[in-house]
């Protein structure tokens, strides 16, 4: 039995569907009884932030894949509650059970911080997050290190994840569909990425490989890209000619501040903030996925062109994007 947290989110929904299709016994931690799950997936009601219901949700579980987390929040405390405290609560509940043989903790490249200008990050590099989100994800990793389950836990750090049902990269693709794309400054900034279907393969490999316990892995395509390359590829697939608009860093920070003011007024966290601008201004977010290839036998096989084609086709069919 595999317990999945965050199973109703973008990545988690793909993971739960794949596990169910493989005929595995899957339980999904949810907060509401009305949540729709694939046929055969067992719901378990609980709250990661308070710990309520976690012991019962973990009963009879052999492995946990912990995807639940907060990617947008009103303040640092909300990030900590959703990413660090929630992870510590789940680990605390699972640590009392002998049957949990594997715990896969899905962290983020943001926990490690940006890459140096001359090489990609490896798992041996000291983390240096530059945002509230990144620091909260690193605190979640620290909760793993402090847990009795540390030697049975695999930490995975995905970079930018895209694919059908994602709403974050969708915002950028909507501007591309209109024929333009904004980028901060004029310097090319490269980043690692992964198609959601490949990431699901990597998470399952991490859960299945007995020797992976106590290790950290980057799961990503081998070659990074720039946002301009990413946007131009999407534009070509949509039959658009793309115009890139460079926004000065100071102007981007001002826009981030305005977005934060609106967030406070509306009470709804958005995708833009000074934290996000700070991350975007870094020279690169590139990681080396060599350890995952060597030790998990994992390779992200979906090319950027193929992944974007599948994603755009889904958006168009679902009515999320017109082109």
Secondary structure by P-SEA (a helix, b strand, c coil): cbbbcccccaaaaaaaaaaaaaccbbbbbbccccccccccbbbbbbbccccccccccccccccccccccccccccaaaaaaacaaaaaaaaaaaaacccccbbbbbcccccccccccccccccccbbbbccaaaaaaaaaaaaaaaccccccbbbbbbccccccccccaaaaaaaaaaccccccccccccbbbbcaaaaaaaaaaaacccccccbbbbbcccccccaaaaaaaaaaaacbbbbbbbbcaaaaaaaaaaaaaaaaaacccccccaaaaaaaacccbbbbcccccccccccccccaaaaaaaaaaaaaaaccccc
